[in-house]
Every structure is written in structure tokens, then in C-alpha cells.
């Protein structure tokens, strides 16, 4: 093969590689395909014995970060719910972003809480038993001064519940191979308590009741397509 032929072949290979790389770059937002997600509308203000505490701010830790959050997330929702029977309070925070590519990804509580002066005492995997299946969650024990705040949270990429790390990357890759840019949601429940184990159980009960009140049409985007099963055992299956 002459030098000219080799140069032509090399040039063709470079073009094919460039076209292939271009074709693999995701360009279509999954959120456009699935439709808009309005957190204020899909998350009920009251359900069961729970009702929203008026003018409460139970979510994102530091309001001074509102500008940064608006750059990362399409929507955020922060509410405090109170149980009418027991007086127990639960803080709910949901953050949603239409674009989960690098630089626009969800900020996890184990990262943002220390940034606000909290110490993370423990971080362990768990699962939440809902009526429709098991949702992978994380349980954090945090404190700042005299404030002890146990946290239960999970994340959803597109319609896949993940625990972050490689699990999240695999979910993103699945969408990327289809040319789609996945959206993402972080669902966090916390309460003020020095008894973390009891708090995690109570948070699980609260989350289960809330999910039962969410429309089935948007539930996969809030909790992922968990496997169908009947009944459900109490939340709190943990593995460190």
C-alpha cells in the first residue's frame, strides 16, 4: 500500500471515529420525553395524619446557597409535615434537575451537610419497604452543636433508583447509549432526634405513606421502578 493510500485510510478512520463519537453524545433530554415534573403539584400538602406546617422551611440546609441551587436544580421543594395525632415533625426536601451530566449532578447530603457545619457520624446503606417494593436508601447520622438530625434519602436517575457511585453511572450510561440526557431527583427526609434508629423507622413510615399518595403516573420518577410485591416489612434494613 502506497503512502497516499495509507493516508487516505487513516483519514477515513479518523472521520468514522469522529462521527461515531458525535453520534454517542446524548442530545435529547429525557425530561422532554417524560413530560414536566411539578413538585408542588405531585407532592401532596397533606396525607393520612400528616399535614404541612405553614411557612416552614424544612429542606435545603442553608438558604444562602439558593443561587447555587438554582443553577444546579430545575426545582426544589422544602416542607415540614406534622402528624396531627402525635405532633411528630418530618422535614422533607426534594431537589430535581433536568440534566444529570457532569457539573449539573445532584449534591448528596453527605457532601452538602458538612459544608453547612454538620458532622456526619455514620453513613450506611439501607432499604425502604414500600407497597410496591424495596427502594435503596442511605441513612445518615448528622449533628451540629445540639442539633442531631438523622437523614434518610434516595436518588433517582431518569426512572432508576440508585445509591450514587457506579450504580448511578451505570444508569446514566444506559440513557447515554440511547442518546438521552437523564433527569435526576434527590428525595430526603430528616427529623430532629437523638435516637437515630427510631428516627429512621419513623422516616420510613412517613415516606411510605407519602409515596402511597403520589400518582402512579409519576411515581417511577420519584422512587424508581421498584419491583412489584405485596405488603412490605418495616423500613430499616441496613448494611454498613
C-alpha positions in Angstrom: 0.0 0.0 0.0 1.4 3.4 -1.0 1.9 6.2 1.4 -1.1 8.0 -0.3 -3.4 5.0 0.3 -2.3 4.8 3.9 -3.0 8.4 4.4 -6.5 8.1 2.8 -7.3 5.0 5.0 -6.1 6.8 8.2 -8.2 9.9 7.3 -11.3 7.8 6.7 -10.8 6.0 10.1 -10.5 9.4 11.8 -13.7 10.6 10.2 -15.6 7.4 11.1 -14.3 7.7 14.7 -15.3 11.3 14.9 -18.8 10.6 13.5 -19.2 7.7 15.9 -18.2 9.8 18.9 -20.6 12.5 17.8 -23.4 10.0 17.5 -22.8 8.7 21.0 -23.1 12.2 22.6 -26.6 12.4 24.2 -28.6 15.3 22.9 -32.2 14.7 23.9 -33.4 15.4 27.5 -35.4 12.5 29.0 -37.4 15.1 30.8 -38.8 16.4 27.5 -39.9 12.9 26.6 -41.5 12.1 30.0 -43.1 15.5 30.4 -42.8 18.2 33.0 -42.5 17.3 36.7 -44.1 19.9 39.0 -43.0 19.0 42.6 -45.5 21.4 44.2 -48.4 19.6 42.4 -47.3 15.9 42.6 -46.3 16.0 46.3 -49.5 16.4 48.4 -49.7 19.0 51.1 -51.5 16.5 53.4 -52.0 12.8 53.5 -53.0 10.4 56.2 -52.3 12.0 59.6 -49.7 14.3 58.1 -50.2 18.0 57.2 -47.8 20.7 56.1 -46.7 23.2 58.7 -47.4 26.6 57.3 -44.5 28.8 56.3 -42.0 26.2 57.4 -38.6 25.6 55.8 -37.6 22.0 56.3 -35.4 21.3 53.4 -32.1 22.7 51.9 -29.9 23.4 54.9 -28.5 26.8 54.1 -30.8 29.4 52.3 -27.6 31.4 51.4 -26.9 28.7 48.8 -30.2 29.4 46.9 -28.3 30.9 43.9 -26.1 27.9 43.6 -29.0 25.5 43.9 -30.9 27.4 41.2 -28.0 26.8 38.9 -28.0 23.0 39.6 -31.6 22.2 40.0 -34.7 22.9 38.0 -36.9 22.7 41.0 -36.6 22.3 44.8 -39.3 21.7 47.4 -38.9 22.1 51.1 -41.7 21.4 53.6 -42.2 20.4 57.2 -45.0 18.0 57.9 -46.6 17.5 61.4 -48.5 14.4 62.5 -51.9 15.5 63.8 -52.1 12.7 66.3 -48.6 12.6 67.7 -47.2 16.1 67.0 -44.1 14.5 65.4 -42.4 16.6 62.7 -40.7 15.5 59.5 -38.7 17.7 57.2 -39.0 16.9 53.5 -36.6 18.2 50.9 -36.8 17.2 47.2 -34.4 18.5 44.5 -35.0 17.9 40.8 -32.7 18.6 37.9 -33.4 18.0 34.2 -29.8 17.5 33.3 -27.6 14.9 35.2 -24.4 15.3 33.2 -21.1 16.2 34.9 -21.2 19.6 36.6 -25.0 19.5 36.9 -25.4 16.5 39.1 -27.3 16.1 42.4 -25.5 17.2 45.5 -25.7 14.5 48.2 -26.4 15.2 51.9 -23.1 13.7 53.0 -21.4 16.5 51.0 -23.7 19.5 51.5 -24.4 18.9 55.2 -20.7 19.2 56.2 -20.4 22.2 54.0 -23.0 23.8 56.4 -21.1 22.9 59.5 -22.7 19.5 60.3 -20.7 16.4 61.2 -21.6 13.1 59.7 -21.4 10.4 62.4 -22.4 7.5 60.2 -23.4 6.8 56.6 -24.9 3.4 55.8 -26.9 1.7 53.1 -30.4 0.6 53.8 -33.7 -0.2 52.0 -37.2 1.2 52.3 -40.0 -1.3 52.1 -42.9 0.3 50.2 -46.1 -1.2 49.0 -44.6 -1.7 45.6 -41.1 -3.0 46.6 -37.7 -2.1 48.0 -36.2 1.3 47.5 -32.4 1.5 48.1 -31.7 4.3 50.5 -28.9 5.8 52.6 -29.2 6.6 56.3 -27.0 9.4 57.7 -26.5 10.4 61.3 -25.5 14.1 61.5 -25.2 16.8 64.1 -24.3 20.4 64.5 -24.0 21.7 68.1 -27.0 20.4 70.0 -28.9 19.6 66.8 -29.0 15.9 66.0 -30.5 15.3 62.6 -30.9 11.7 61.3 -31.5 11.6 57.5 -33.0 9.1 55.1 -32.5 9.8 51.4 -32.5 8.2 47.9 -31.8 9.4 44.4 -33.5 8.6 41.1 -31.8 8.9 37.7 -34.4 9.0 35.0 -36.7 6.3 36.3 -34.0 4.2 38.1 -33.5 4.4 41.9 -29.7 4.5 42.7 -27.4 4.9 45.6 -24.9 7.0 43.7 -21.4 6.0 42.6 -21.1 3.2 40.0 -24.8 2.4 40.3 -25.6 6.0 39.2 -23.0 5.9 36.4 -24.5 2.7 35.0 -27.9 4.3 35.0 -26.6 7.3 33.2 -24.8 5.2 30.6 -28.0 3.3 29.8 -29.6 6.6 28.8 -26.5 7.9 27.1 -26.4 4.9 24.8 -29.9 5.8 23.7 -28.9 9.4 23.1 -30.8 10.7 26.1 -29.8 13.1 28.9 -31.4 11.7 32.1 -33.0 13.9 34.7 -32.4 13.3 38.4 -34.2 13.7 41.7 -33.0 13.6 45.3 -35.6 12.7 48.0 -34.6 13.5 51.5 -36.5 13.1 54.8 -35.0 14.2 58.2 -36.1 14.8 61.7 -34.6 16.1 65.0 -33.8 13.2 67.3 -31.0 11.7 69.3 -32.4 8.2 68.7 -31.3 7.6 65.2 -32.7 4.1 64.8 -36.2 5.2 65.9 -35.9 8.2 63.6 -35.1 6.1 60.6 -38.1 3.8 61.3 -40.4 6.9 61.6 -38.9 8.4 58.5 -39.6 5.2 56.6 -43.2 5.1 57.7 -43.6 8.7 56.7 -42.1 8.2 53.3 -44.2 5.1 52.6 -47.4 7.0 53.4 -46.3 9.8 51.2 -45.5 7.6 48.2 -48.9 6.0 48.6 -50.4 9.4 48.0 -48.3 10.1 44.8 -49.9 9.5 41.5 -48.8 6.2 39.8 -48.0 8.0 36.6 -45.1 10.0 38.2 -44.1 7.6 41.0 -41.2 6.0 39.0 -39.7 9.4 38.7 -39.9 9.9 42.5 -39.0 6.4 43.7 -37.8 4.4 40.7 -39.4 1.4 39.1 -39.2 -0.8 42.2 -40.1 -4.5 41.9 -43.8 -5.2 42.4 -44.6 -7.1 45.6 -47.5 -7.2 48.1 -47.4 -5.8 51.6 -44.0 -4.7 53.0 -42.0 -5.0 56.1 -40.9 -2.0 58.2 -38.1 0.1 56.8 -34.7 -0.1 58.4 -32.8 -3.0 56.7 -29.3 -1.7 56.9 -25.9 -2.7 55.7 -22.9 -0.7 56.7 
